[in-house]
């Protein structure tokens, strides 16, 4: 009898500003048999920094991995800019106003930036990083170790937009807007980089009320957690963004690491970040026609398979893994 082929797990860091959808992305990374999650690193972004750390620790516990996955606090503010948190979108605690108790596991004393550099050296040529937060930690890691882009196998970013659809300003997606200076460093550093933009997430990661009701019927621990942490954002997306339901951009990004066929159209483009103009602060400028005559530096996702993403999410929340 032929032996079953052993599948190599992806050694992964998730860099997050942990709010509702970030927790779903973390659950993908924590539960998938395809992922070997090495660390969770925390960056300033969605809500108060210390609450982001607590949310990550609590999500690790919900996944049944307490004490197994280190959580490293990182940069508590952007490199140069002031920014605004978005508790009105995710709830003041970032978790749908659930106000969960503190997890048993505590954060690591080491700074996230040093942890990223150390893991990149330990798993040189293998490590994958998922950036689902502002890019401050990654930018500082590049400054600490200029050879970092050569050591990391691939970086996936939930960041920006390639068609000018912003969600915090008309031109900019939140993660890039918070720290455009860091984003510019990361996009131009030489990483093997894939960008999942906001407009892709709007088209392919929205869960409408019918999907919400379906998830509610399962009554698993993870489905109930999902509903609690995303309930405020679900209503915000319908009310303020005129969408059919909540968006799940971070979860879509991790789903594409687990199952690459989730990303159905990816094109190589040169991309940079506007960090000087206040009107277009944080805009990701994609050279679609090659008019700048610069070598492509980003694999830009142009289309995704929303049905496949939803199927993976349903498997996760029904606890089939």
N, C-alpha and C positions, 0 to 999 in steps of 0.2 A: 504494500500500500504506500502510495506517495505521501511524503510528509507535507503537512500544511506549511505554506510559506510564512515565515516570520515577518511581520510588518514593523518597520522601524518607526518609532514614535518621533514626533517633531519636538526637539527641545525648545521651549518657548518662554519668553518673558512677556507679560502683559503689563504695559504702562498705562495707568488709568487715573481718572479723576472721579472716583466711584460714586455714581448715582444709579438710578433704576436700570437703564439699558446697559450700563457698564456691568452691572451684576449679572445680567443674562449672558453677556459675552464671557464673563469670568466662569459662569457655570458651564458653558461650552468647553472652555479650556480645562476646567477642573474635572469634568466628567467624561470627556471624549477619550476613547481608547487609542485615538490617533495622536494625542498630545501628551508630552511629558513636561508639565508646567514646572519650570525651575524657580520662578519668582513672580511676585506681583509688586510693581513699583508704583508709587503714588506721586502725582503731580498736581499742582494747583490748577483749579479750573471751575468745575460745576458749582461747588458749595464750599463751606468752610473746610480748611485742609484737614483738621483733626477728625472731623466727621467723615471725610472721604476715607481716611485710614480705618476708622471703625467700621465703615460699610464694607470695605474689602475683607477685613477680618471676619465679619459676621457672615459674609457670603462663603468664605472658605469653610466655615463651620456648617452652614446649611448644606453644603455639598458633601459633608461627611469627611472632610480632609483636615480637620483642625490639628494643628501641630506638625503638619506635613509640608506645607507650602509657605515659605517665608514671605512676609510682607514688609517692604522697605519704604519708609517715608523719604520723599525726595524734596524737590524744590517747592517752596511754599509760596512763591510769587513768580511772575514772569521776569525775564531778564531785565527789561527796561520800562515796561508799561504798567499803568494801572489797568484794572479790568473789573468787570462786574460778574458776580456769581448769579446763578439762575435757579434759586430755590423756588421761585414762582412757577417754574416748569416742572421740577421734579419733587416738590415738597421741601419744606425747610430743612429736613434731614437728608434730602436726596433720595429717600426711600418711600415716597408716597405718603409722608407723614406717619410712618409706621412706628417710629421711635422704638426700635428694637433694643433689647438689653445689650451690654457690651459682651463681645465674644470672650471665651476663655483664653484664646491665643492672644499674645501681645506682639506689637511690631518689633522688628529687629533694630538694634542700635546703629547699625551701619547705614550710611546714607545711600539712597537708591542709585545715585550716579556711580558711586564706587562699586556697588553691586553689579550694575550693568557692565562696567569695564571688566570686573573680575570674571563674570560669567562668559563674556565674549572671549576672554583669554582661555578659559577652561574648556569651552566648546567651540574653539576657533574653526570656522568653516562649516559649522553645523547649526549654530544658534539662529533662531528666528525671533524677531521682536514685533509685537503687535502694539502699535501706538494708537490708543483710543482716547487720548487726552491732548491738551496742549503739549508742545514738543520741547518744553524747557529741559526736562531731564535728559533727553537724547542730545540736545544741543550742547549742554554742559559736558556730557560724556564725550562728545567729539572734541571738545576743547581740552579735556583731561587726557584723552588718548587720540591724537589725530589719525592713528591707523585703525581706529574702530571700524570704519566702513569696510575695510578689507577683511576684517575678522568675522563680521556678521554675515551669515548666508543670505538672509532676506529680511526686509522690513516691510510690514503692511501697515498702512496708515488709514484710519478713518479721519479724513481731513479734506478740507477745501471743496472745490467744485470745479468742474471743467466746462461748465456752461453758464457761469456767472450767477447761479442761484444761491444767494446767501440765506442764512437763517438768523443772524444776529444783526447784520446790516444788509442792504440790497446786494452788496458785492461779496460778502465774506461769511464763511462757515465759522462756527464758534471756536473750534479748537485752534484754528489758524489765527483768527482774530485776537484771541487772548494773548498770544505771544508770537506775533508775526516775525520778530527778529530771530527767535529760536527756529521757527518754521523755515525761514530762508536759509539758515545754517544747515539744517537737516536735509532739505531738498537739494542743496548744492554741494553736499559733503562727499558724494560718491557712493552712497549705499545702493544696493540692488533693491529698489524701492517700488512698491505697488500702492497706488492711491485709490481708495474707495471714497468717492466724493458724495456730498450731501444729496445731489439730485438723483444719484443712483439709489440711495437709500429711500428717498421719497417715492421713487417709482416701484421699488421692489421689496421694501421691508415693512410697509404699513400693515398693521393688523386691525381690521375693522371690527365693528361690534359683533358680527357673526363669528369671527375667529375668537374674539374675547369670550363669547358665550360658550363656544366649544371648549376652550381651555378651562373654563369654570366648571364644566361638567365632570372633568376627570378627578378632581378632588385629591390629587397627589400633593405631597409636601412641596414639590418644586412648582407645580402649577399654582398653588395658593400663594407661594412666595412671589412668583412672577406677577400675579394680579395685584398683590399688595404694593410692591415696589414701583409698579408702573401706572397705578390708577390716576395719579395726578397728571402725569405726562400724557396719558391717553386722552383725558378730557381737554388738556391744553391744546393738543394737536388738532382736535376737532374744532375747538372754539376759536383759537387764534391763528392757526395755520391753514384752516379750511381743508383739512384732510379727513379721510374716512375713519382714521384712528391713529393710534400712536405709532411713531417710527422707531425702528430698532437698528440704527446704523452700526453700532458697535458689535452687536450680535451678528449682523450680516458679514462684517469684516472677519470675525473669527470663524464663522461658518465657511468662508472661502478658503481659509487655511486648512480646515478639516477636510473639506471637499472642494478641490480647485475648480471643478466643473460648475460650481455656483456662479463663477464669473464667466460669462459667455462671450464677452467681447472685450479684449484688452489690447490697447494700442500704445506703442512707445512714442513718447513725446518729450520735448524739452519743456520744463515747467520751472517757474520761479515765483517768488512771493513779493507782493507790494508791501513795503514796510515804511514808506515815507509819507504818503498821502493819508490824511485823516478820512477823506471821503471813501477811499478804497483800501483802507488798512486791512491787511490780512487776505486780500484777494489772491487766489492762486491763478496765475497767468499762464495758460497753456498755449504754446505756440503750435496751433493746429495746422497751419500751412507751411511751417518751417521758414518763416520770413526772417527769423533771427540767425538762421544758418548755424545753430548750435546743436551739438550732439544730444540725442535724447537722454534724459536722466531719470525718467519715471515711467513705469508701466501704469497707464491710466485705465481704470475700469470704465468702460462705456455702457455695458449692459450686464445684467445679472438675471439669474433664474429665480424669480420670487417664489415659485411653487416648490422648487427644491429647497430653498432656504426655509420655507414654512414647514416642509416635511421634516427637516433636521431639527427644527425647533420643537415640533410636536413630539418627536422621539425623545428629545431631552426632557421635556416637561412631563411626559408620561412615564419617565424613569425607565426607559427601555435599555439604557446603557448601564 
